[in-house]
Amino acid sequence: MDIVDVLLIGLRVVATFALLLVVTILNVWAERKVVADMQNRIGPDRAGPWGILQTVADGLKLFFKESVTPSKVERGVYLAAPFLAVVPAFLIFSVVPWGAPVEVFGRTMPLQVADLNVGLLFILAMSSMAVYAVVLAGWSSGSKYPLLGGVRATAQAISYEAAMGLAMVAVVMYSATTGDGTGTLSLAELVERQAGTFLGFIPRWNIIPQFVAFAIFLVAIVAETNRAPFDLVEAEQELVGGFHTEYSGMRFAMFFLAEYINVFSMSAIAATLFLGGWNGPTWSGILPAWISAILPVFWLLVKTYAIVFVFFWIRATLPRLRYDQLMQLGWKRLIPGALAWLMVSALFIGFRRFGLPWG
């Protein structure tokens, strides 16, 4: 590895960081406008065109607002918790491929920060680390409401991460039949195995054969990101603000930033696993070369924002679940359903590769 390789890695890191900051600003604005439209309201319309600078104004307000530290906090953990929330949020997106590898200075550069051969395991590890931020923030605040929010977050993460992982396993098993016969946990390889079409026009996306796994994964990522109707770790009507009740200023903004980055990152992962990732028509020879080169990034963003829109739609539509309903959905519905679908997928894959055992 020479200086050029280091610079290319740095370029990808900076580009990822900038992309996540920009999409967070856009996502907060988009959510306000979408929810307002669904509730027959106007939404932000004063700061900038169509109110798009309202998020920037809110961010600047939080940045310059005084950060108040309560007297009975565990100071070290209290101060570290916001960083423990933001860092895993950025790292999760680092293994998502934006497009096909490109040639730069005679080197093949993947359009992702790191193409890990254990990418899915890395995602599960980072999503688990993000739970520590919520738990430690709740415990270290020295208040009963944040503590209750942290305890809720622990049980919720354990419940829905199991279902999310089982849905991923079903995708990995099926993808092994579309490649060279071996399984892979690399997201770039999973995208490549969804290239092409059935019958000349049907995409080879995993959502078609793995539609049940997609539904389970979608519900699980909504719960993993603590979004409505699974936002019981915050639950303003019950816990004031939940785990971040005692945070203000920039520290609160970091939790806010981590939530919206996680929504975008999990949507991008869902698009990568089930919707073909950056695969899509490039119309080479019809469009200019530079447009064909950036189309994969465009297709990934379109698929990602289709799932992000579902997050917004769910928030505007469904009421918050009771905690017992949340636990029942996770343990009595999603996990048994994911296990059953995993067995069905295994049987289907076995019949597809080896035929009937009595044939």
C-alpha positions as CSV (number, residue, x, y, z in Angstrom):
1,M,0.0,0.0,0.0
2,D,1.5,3.3,-1.1
3,I,0.5,7.0,-0.6
4,V,-2.1,6.8,-3.5
5,D,-3.9,3.9,-1.8
6,V,-4.0,5.8,1.5
7,L,-5.4,8.9,-0.3
8,L,-8.1,6.9,-2.1
9,I,-9.1,5.3,1.2
10,G,-9.2,8.8,2.8
11,L,-11.3,10.1,-0.1
12,R,-13.9,7.3,0.4
13,V,-14.0,8.0,4.1
14,V,-14.6,11.7,3.6
15,A,-17.2,11.1,0.9
16,T,-19.1,8.7,3.1
17,F,-19.0,11.1,6.0
18,A,-20.2,14.0,3.9
19,L,-22.9,11.9,2.2
20,L,-24.3,10.8,5.6
21,L,-24.4,14.3,6.9
22,V,-26.2,15.6,3.8
23,V,-28.8,12.8,3.7
24,T,-29.5,13.4,7.4
25,I,-30.4,17.0,6.7
26,L,-32.5,15.9,3.8
27,N,-34.2,13.1,5.7
28,V,-35.2,15.2,8.6
29,W,-36.8,17.8,6.2
30,A,-38.4,15.0,4.1
31,E,-39.9,13.3,7.1
32,R,-41.4,16.6,8.3
33,K,-42.9,17.3,4.9
34,V,-44.1,13.8,4.3
35,V,-45.8,13.4,7.7
36,A,-47.2,16.9,7.4
37,D,-48.7,16.1,4.0
38,M,-50.2,12.8,5.3
39,Q,-51.7,14.7,8.2
40,N,-53.0,17.6,6.0
41,R,-50.5,20.1,7.3
42,I,-47.9,22.3,5.6
43,G,-44.8,21.4,7.5
44,P,-41.6,23.6,7.4
45,D,-42.0,26.3,4.8
46,R,-40.1,29.4,6.2
47,A,-36.3,28.7,6.2
48,G,-35.1,28.4,2.6
49,P,-37.0,27.1,-0.4
50,W,-39.8,24.8,0.7
51,G,-38.4,25.0,4.3
52,I,-35.4,22.8,3.4
53,L,-33.0,24.9,5.5
54,Q,-35.1,24.4,8.7
55,T,-33.0,21.3,9.6
56,V,-29.8,23.4,9.2
57,A,-31.3,26.1,11.4
58,D,-32.2,23.5,14.1
59,G,-28.7,22.0,13.9
60,L,-27.0,25.4,14.3
61,K,-29.3,26.1,17.3
62,L,-28.3,22.8,19.0
63,F,-24.6,23.4,18.2
64,F,-24.6,26.7,20.0
65,K,-27.0,25.8,22.7
66,E,-25.5,25.2,26.2
67,S,-24.9,21.6,27.1
68,V,-26.2,21.1,30.6
69,T,-24.6,18.4,32.7
70,P,-26.8,17.2,35.7
71,S,-25.0,16.9,39.0
72,K,-25.5,13.2,39.7
73,V,-24.4,11.7,36.4
74,E,-21.6,9.2,35.9
75,R,-19.6,11.9,34.0
76,G,-17.2,9.7,31.9
77,V,-19.9,7.4,30.7
78,Y,-22.4,10.2,30.3
79,L,-20.1,12.1,28.0
80,A,-19.0,9.1,26.0
81,A,-22.5,7.8,25.3
82,P,-23.3,10.2,22.4
83,F,-20.0,9.3,20.7
84,L,-20.9,5.6,21.1
85,A,-24.1,6.3,19.3
86,V,-22.6,8.2,16.3
87,V,-19.5,6.1,15.6
88,P,-21.3,2.8,15.0
89,A,-23.9,4.6,12.9
90,F,-21.1,5.8,10.5
91,L,-19.3,2.4,10.5
92,I,-22.4,0.5,9.5
93,F,-22.6,2.3,6.2
94,S,-18.9,1.8,5.6
95,V,-19.5,-1.7,4.2
96,V,-22.4,-0.8,1.9
97,P,-21.3,-0.7,-1.8
98,W,-22.5,2.4,-3.7
99,G,-21.7,1.1,-7.2
100,A,-19.4,-1.0,-9.3
101,P,-15.6,-0.7,-8.7
102,V,-14.0,2.0,-10.8
103,E,-10.5,2.5,-12.2
104,V,-8.6,5.4,-10.6
105,F,-4.9,6.0,-11.3
106,G,-4.6,2.5,-12.6
107,R,-6.1,1.0,-9.5
108,T,-9.4,-0.7,-9.1
109,M,-11.2,1.2,-6.3
110,P,-14.4,-0.2,-4.8
111,L,-17.1,2.3,-4.2
112,Q,-17.3,1.6,-0.5
113,V,-15.1,2.3,2.4
114,A,-14.3,-1.3,3.1
115,D,-15.3,-4.5,1.3
116,L,-15.2,-6.9,4.2
117,N,-15.7,-10.6,3.6
118,V,-17.6,-10.7,6.9
119,G,-19.7,-7.6,6.0
120,L,-23.0,-8.9,7.4
121,L,-21.3,-9.9,10.7
122,F,-19.8,-6.5,10.9
123,I,-23.2,-4.9,10.5
124,L,-24.6,-7.1,13.3
125,A,-21.7,-6.2,15.6
126,M,-22.0,-2.5,15.0
127,S,-25.8,-2.5,15.5
128,S,-25.2,-4.3,18.8
129,M,-22.6,-1.7,19.8
130,A,-25.2,1.1,19.1
131,V,-27.3,-0.4,21.9
132,Y,-24.6,0.2,24.4
133,A,-24.9,4.0,23.7
134,V,-28.6,3.9,24.6
135,V,-28.1,1.7,27.7
136,L,-25.1,3.7,29.0
137,A,-26.8,7.0,28.4
138,G,-29.9,5.9,30.3
139,W,-27.9,4.5,33.2
140,S,-25.3,7.3,33.6
141,S,-27.9,10.1,33.6
142,G,-28.8,9.4,37.2
143,S,-32.5,9.7,36.5
144,K,-35.3,7.2,36.5
145,Y,-36.8,8.0,33.1
146,P,-33.5,7.6,31.1
147,L,-32.9,4.4,33.1
148,L,-36.2,2.9,32.1
149,G,-35.5,3.9,28.5
150,G,-32.2,2.1,28.6
151,V,-33.7,-1.0,30.1
152,R,-36.3,-1.1,27.4
153,A,-33.7,-0.6,24.7
154,T,-31.8,-3.7,25.9
155,A,-34.8,-6.0,25.7
156,Q,-35.9,-4.5,22.4
157,A,-32.5,-4.8,20.7
158,I,-32.1,-8.5,21.8
159,S,-35.6,-9.3,20.6
160,Y,-35.4,-7.8,17.1
161,E,-31.8,-8.3,16.3
162,A,-32.3,-12.1,16.4
163,A,-35.1,-11.8,13.8
164,M,-33.0,-9.5,11.7
165,G,-30.0,-11.9,11.8
166,L,-32.2,-14.9,10.8
167,A,-33.6,-12.9,7.8
168,M,-30.0,-12.2,6.7
169,V,-29.1,-15.9,7.0
170,A,-32.0,-16.8,4.6
171,V,-30.5,-14.4,2.1
172,V,-27.0,-15.8,2.5
173,M,-28.3,-19.3,2.0
174,Y,-30.2,-18.4,-1.1
175,S,-27.4,-16.4,-2.6
176,A,-25.1,-19.4,-2.3
177,T,-27.2,-21.0,-5.0
178,T,-26.9,-18.1,-7.5
179,G,-23.1,-17.8,-7.4
180,D,-20.4,-20.4,-7.5
181,G,-22.1,-22.6,-4.9
182,T,-20.4,-21.0,-1.9
183,G,-21.9,-18.7,0.6
184,T,-20.6,-15.1,1.1
185,L,-21.1,-12.4,3.8
186,S,-19.6,-9.7,1.5
187,L,-22.2,-7.1,0.5
188,A,-20.4,-6.4,-2.7
189,E,-20.6,-10.1,-3.7
190,L,-24.3,-10.3,-2.7
191,V,-25.0,-7.4,-5.0
192,E,-23.2,-9.0,-7.9
193,R,-25.2,-12.2,-7.4
194,Q,-28.4,-10.3,-8.0
195,A,-27.3,-9.0,-11.4
196,G,-29.2,-10.0,-14.5
197,T,-32.9,-10.9,-15.0
198,F,-35.4,-13.8,-15.1
199,L,-37.2,-14.3,-18.4
200,G,-35.4,-11.3,-19.8
201,F,-37.3,-8.7,-17.8
202,I,-37.7,-9.8,-14.1
203,P,-34.8,-8.6,-11.9
204,R,-32.9,-11.3,-10.1
205,W,-33.4,-9.5,-6.8
206,N,-33.6,-11.5,-3.6
207,I,-36.9,-9.9,-2.6
208,I,-38.7,-12.1,-5.1
209,P,-37.7,-15.5,-3.7
210,Q,-37.1,-14.2,-0.2
211,F,-40.2,-11.9,0.2
212,V,-40.9,-13.3,3.7
213,A,-37.4,-12.6,4.9
214,F,-37.7,-9.1,3.5
215,A,-40.9,-8.4,5.4
216,I,-39.3,-9.7,8.6
217,F,-36.1,-7.7,8.0
218,L,-38.1,-4.5,7.4
219,V,-40.0,-4.8,10.7
220,A,-36.8,-5.7,12.5
221,I,-34.9,-2.7,11.2
222,V,-37.7,-0.3,12.2
223,A,-37.5,-1.7,15.7
224,E,-33.7,-1.7,15.7
225,T,-33.6,2.0,14.9
226,N,-36.1,2.8,17.7
227,R,-38.6,4.3,15.2
228,A,-42.3,4.5,15.5
229,P,-44.3,2.4,16.3
230,F,-41.4,0.9,18.2
231,D,-40.0,4.1,19.9
232,L,-40.7,2.9,23.4
233,V,-37.1,3.8,24.5
234,E,-38.1,7.5,24.1
235,A,-41.9,7.4,24.6
236,E,-42.5,11.1,25.4
237,Q,-45.9,10.4,26.9
238,E,-44.4,7.9,29.4
239,L,-40.7,8.7,29.8
240,V,-40.5,12.4,28.9
241,G,-37.7,11.7,26.4
242,G,-36.4,8.3,27.5
243,F,-32.7,7.6,27.4
244,H,-31.7,11.2,26.2
245,T,-33.9,13.1,28.7
246,E,-30.9,14.6,30.5
247,Y,-29.0,15.5,27.3
248,S,-29.1,18.9,25.7
249,G,-27.2,20.9,23.1
250,M,-24.7,19.2,20.8
251,R,-24.9,15.9,22.9
252,F,-28.6,15.6,22.1
253,A,-27.9,16.5,18.5
254,M,-25.5,13.5,18.3
255,F,-28.2,11.1,19.3
256,F,-30.5,12.7,16.8
257,L,-27.9,12.4,14.1
258,A,-27.2,8.8,14.9
259,E,-30.9,7.9,14.6
260,Y,-31.3,9.3,11.2
261,I,-28.0,7.9,9.9
262,N,-29.1,4.5,11.1
263,V,-32.5,4.8,9.3
264,F,-30.6,5.6,6.0
265,S,-27.9,2.9,6.6
266,M,-30.4,0.2,7.4
267,S,-32.5,1.2,4.4
268,A,-29.4,1.0,2.2
269,I,-28.6,-2.5,3.7
270,A,-32.1,-3.6,2.9
271,A,-31.8,-2.3,-0.6
272,T,-28.5,-4.1,-1.0
273,L,-29.7,-7.4,0.4
274,F,-33.1,-7.6,-1.2
275,L,-33.4,-5.0,-4.1
276,G,-30.2,-5.6,-6.0
277,G,-28.2,-2.8,-4.5
278,W,-26.7,-0.6,-7.2
279,N,-27.8,-2.9,-10.0
280,G,-30.0,-1.3,-12.6
281,P,-30.0,-0.3,-16.3
282,T,-27.1,1.9,-17.3
283,W,-28.1,2.4,-21.0
284,S,-24.5,2.3,-22.1
285,G,-24.1,3.7,-25.6
286,I,-27.3,5.7,-25.3
287,L,-26.5,8.0,-22.4
288,P,-23.2,9.9,-22.1
289,A,-20.4,7.8,-20.4
290,W,-20.3,10.0,-17.3
291,I,-24.0,9.6,-16.7
292,S,-23.8,5.8,-17.1
293,A,-21.0,5.8,-14.6
294,I,-23.0,7.5,-11.9
295,L,-26.3,5.6,-12.6
296,P,-25.4,2.8,-10.1
297,V,-25.2,5.3,-7.3
298,F,-28.5,6.8,-8.4
299,W,-30.2,3.4,-8.4
300,L,-29.0,2.6,-4.9
301,L,-30.3,6.0,-3.7
302,V,-33.7,5.5,-5.4
303,K,-34.1,2.0,-3.7
304,T,-32.8,3.3,-0.4
305,Y,-35.2,6.2,-0.3
306,A,-38.1,4.0,-1.3
307,I,-37.5,2.1,2.0
308,V,-36.8,5.4,3.9
309,F,-40.3,6.6,2.7
310,V,-41.8,3.5,4.3
311,F,-40.2,4.5,7.6
312,F,-41.9,7.9,7.3
313,W,-45.2,6.4,6.2
314,I,-45.2,4.0,9.2
315,R,-44.6,6.9,11.6
316,A,-47.5,8.9,10.2
317,T,-49.9,5.9,10.2
318,L,-49.4,3.6,13.1
319,P,-49.8,4.4,16.9
320,R,-47.1,3.4,19.3
321,L,-47.3,-0.2,20.5
322,R,-47.6,-1.2,24.2
323,Y,-44.4,-2.8,25.5
324,D,-46.1,-6.2,25.9
325,Q,-47.2,-6.0,22.3
326,L,-43.7,-5.1,21.2
327,M,-42.2,-8.1,23.0
328,Q,-45.0,-10.5,21.7
329,L,-44.4,-9.4,18.1
330,G,-40.7,-10.0,18.5
331,W,-40.6,-13.3,20.3
332,K,-44.0,-14.9,19.3
333,R,-44.2,-13.7,15.7
334,L,-41.0,-12.5,14.1
335,I,-38.5,-15.0,15.5
336,P,-40.7,-18.1,15.0
337,G,-41.6,-16.8,11.5
338,A,-38.0,-16.2,10.6
339,L,-37.0,-19.7,11.8
340,A,-39.8,-21.3,9.9
341,W,-38.9,-19.4,6.7
342,L,-35.3,-20.4,7.2
343,M,-36.3,-24.1,7.2
344,V,-38.6,-23.6,4.1
345,S,-35.7,-21.9,2.3
346,A,-33.3,-24.7,3.2
347,L,-35.7,-27.3,1.9
348,F,-36.3,-25.3,-1.3
349,I,-32.5,-24.8,-1.9
350,G,-31.9,-28.5,-1.2
351,F,-34.5,-29.6,-3.7
352,R,-33.2,-27.1,-6.2
353,R,-29.6,-28.3,-6.0
354,F,-29.9,-32.0,-5.3
355,G,-33.5,-32.9,-6.3
356,L,-36.0,-34.9,-4.3
357,P,-34.3,-37.4,-1.9
358,W,-36.7,-40.1,-3.2
359,G,-36.4,-39.2,-6.9
